[in-house]
Amino acid sequence: MDAPYPPRSENAAEFAWRHDDVFGRIASRYDLLCDVFSFGIHRLWKRRVARRIAGEPWSVLLDGATGTGDIILRVLAHQTTEGRTIVAADISAPMLATARRRFGAGIKAGRVHLRQLDAEAMPTVSDASVDAYSMSLVMKICDRRRALEEAFRVLRPGGRLVLLEASNIRWRWLHRAYLAYMATCMPVLGWLATGGDASAYKYLLHGIRDFPTAEVFAEEIRACGFHEVDFKRLSLGIVAIHTARKPGT
Ligand SMILES: C[S@@+](CC[C@H](N)C(=O)[O-])C[C@H]1O[C@@H](n2cnc3c(N)ncnc32)[C@H](O)[C@@H]1O
């Protein structure tokens, strides 16, 4: 018999796209939900990570689990991305359809290519074929070890990993207060914003609560073979930008 999928410890939210097409259901409202759940602060986080991604020296960037393309749209706004190629991938066809509409001219100009890919297993992406790999706000809802191993495989030696992910506020009492606040407010906000679809905020809440601290996640990245592992907390540590490099040149 198959092992239980995915193993609990590696998937903080215990989310599996095969079992629940929650992102397909909320694709048209996803950006609104981000504003509601984060009170708009996600825009600041995305601007920061987009600036970081755009500033890296890549010719080919793969953005895994790109969603509606919110971050790649911000990456495209940087002049430094002229003449560079971006592959924006996601497992959800409705999320990709929303991204397609939003990218518009970027797709026509051949700057962005959309692909339906599972970040945990991307057999159609060759080894060492991308210069930079980014993923945002998804490590908590997938098997992060598999996703990190795939990122490592597809990156060329010397390639850059940039992740924006849920993190922890360093002061434990404040982190606990933040979790309590989220556990109280999110069901109400989520219920209103999704018209009663509980999945979206249930996964988000579990993912935030059970995701490792920034220090532990950095160790996990290192354990997958990356070096130059670093992170920077944003908004006191509600999220963090993690960066790393695949060894080699
Ligand atoms: C919280 S959204 C983040 C979207 C985008 N990165 C952003 O920051 O706006 C999570 C996205 O991950 C996608 N996703 C979840 N599991 C995935 C997997 N195993 N492989 C690829 N995409 C996945 C969902 O379809 C959804 O679009």
The ligand as a Tripos MOL2 file, in Angstrom:
@<TRIPOS>MOLECULE
LIG
   27    29     1     0     0
SMALL
NO_CHARGES

@<TRIPOS>ATOM
      1 C1         -0.9540   30.7930   -1.6120 C.3       1 LIG1
      2 S1         -0.9130   30.6960   -3.3740 S.3       1 LIG1
      3 C2          0.5730   31.5900   -3.7460 C.3       1 LIG1
      4 C3          0.5830   32.1170   -5.1540 C.3       1 LIG1
      5 C4          1.7310   33.0580   -5.5060 C.3       1 LIG1
      6 N1          3.0170   32.4300   -5.3450 N.3       1 LIG1
      7 C5          1.6590   34.3390   -4.7070 C.2       1 LIG1
      8 O1          2.5080   34.5310   -3.8140 O.co2     1 LIG1
      9 O2          0.7660   35.1440   -4.9670 O.co2     1 LIG1
     10 C6         -0.4530   29.0350   -3.5630 C.3       1 LIG1
     11 C7         -0.3680   28.5440   -5.0030 C.3       1 LIG1
     12 O3          0.3360   27.3120   -4.9850 O.3       1 LIG1
     13 C8         -0.2620   26.4350   -5.9220 C.3       1 LIG1
     14 N2          0.1410   25.0840   -5.5350 N.ar      1 LIG1
     15 C9         -0.1850   24.4010   -4.4180 C.ar      1 LIG1
     16 N3          0.4480   23.2210   -4.3750 N.ar      1 LIG1
     17 C10         1.2150   23.1790   -5.5080 C.ar      1 LIG1
     18 C11         2.1140   22.2390   -6.0330 C.ar      1 LIG1
     19 N4          2.3700   21.0910   -5.4100 N.pl3     1 LIG1
     20 N5          2.7340   22.5210   -7.2000 N.ar      1 LIG1
     21 C12         2.4910   23.6800   -7.8450 C.ar      1 LIG1
     22 N6          1.6290   24.6120   -7.4100 N.ar      1 LIG1
     23 C13         1.0120   24.3660   -6.2360 C.ar      1 LIG1
     24 C14        -1.7230   26.7400   -5.8420 C.3       1 LIG1
     25 O4         -2.4150   26.3100   -6.9940 O.3       1 LIG1
     26 C15        -1.7100   28.2480   -5.6760 C.3       1 LIG1
     27 O5         -1.7650   28.8950   -6.9200 O.3       1 LIG1
@<TRIPOS>BOND
     1     1     2 1
     2     2     3 1
     3     2    10 1
     4     3     4 1
     5     4     5 1
     6     5     6 1
     7     5     7 1
     8     7     8 2
     9     7     9 1
    10    10    11 1
    11    11    12 1
    12    11    26 1
    13    12    13 1
    14    13    14 1
    15    13    24 1
    16    14    15 ar
    17    14    23 ar
    18    15    16 ar
    19    16    17 ar
    20    17    18 ar
    21    17    23 ar
    22    18    19 1
    23    18    20 ar
    24    20    21 ar
    25    21    22 ar
    26    22    23 ar
    27    24    25 1
    28    24    26 1
    29    26    27 1
@<TRIPOS>SUBSTRUCTURE
     1 LIG1         1 GROUP 0 **** ****
